[in-house]
Amino acid sequence: MVINEDLLEILVCPLCKTPVKLVNEGTGLKCETCHRVYPIRDDIPVMLIDEAKIEET
């Protein structure tokens, strides 16, 4: 299942409050400002700073 578009519109990075974008074939949500990628597990976004991985590009 893909993240609902309405939910995706309101999700923001908990660290810098920038909207996130779906990446990695729907397995993560990336913040373009701080480059953190938050995982999606069992169709639920895990928006915890400690769970995010930092990707440079």
C-alpha positions in Angstrom: 0.0 0.0 0.0 1.2 3.5 -0.9 1.1 6.4 1.5 -2.2 8.4 1.1 -1.7 11.6 -0.8 -3.5 13.7 1.8 -1.2 12.3 4.5 1.9 13.0 2.4 0.8 16.6 2.0 0.8 17.3 5.7 3.9 15.2 6.8 7.0 17.3 7.6 10.4 16.5 9.0 10.2 16.6 12.8 13.6 18.3 13.0 13.4 21.2 10.5 9.7 21.2 9.6 10.4 20.9 5.8 7.8 18.8 3.8 9.0 15.3 3.0 9.0 13.4 -0.3 8.5 9.8 -1.0 11.7 8.0 -2.0 13.3 4.6 -2.5 10.3 3.1 -4.2 8.0 4.1 -1.4 10.1 2.8 1.5 11.1 6.1 2.9 10.3 9.8 3.2 13.1 12.3 2.6 13.6 15.8 3.9 15.4 17.8 1.2 16.7 20.3 3.8 18.5 18.1 6.3 18.7 15.0 4.1 17.2 12.7 6.6 15.2 9.7 5.3 12.5 8.4 7.6 11.5 4.7 7.1 8.1 3.5 6.2 7.3 0.2 8.1 4.1 -1.8 7.5 2.7 1.2 5.6 3.3 3.5 8.6 5.8 6.4 8.3 8.2 6.4 11.3 8.8 10.1 11.8 11.3 9.8 14.6 14.7 11.6 14.3 16.5 8.7 15.9 15.1 6.3 13.3 16.1 8.4 10.2 19.2 7.9 8.2 21.1 10.8 6.6 21.6 10.6 2.8 23.7 13.3 1.2 22.1 13.1 -2.3 
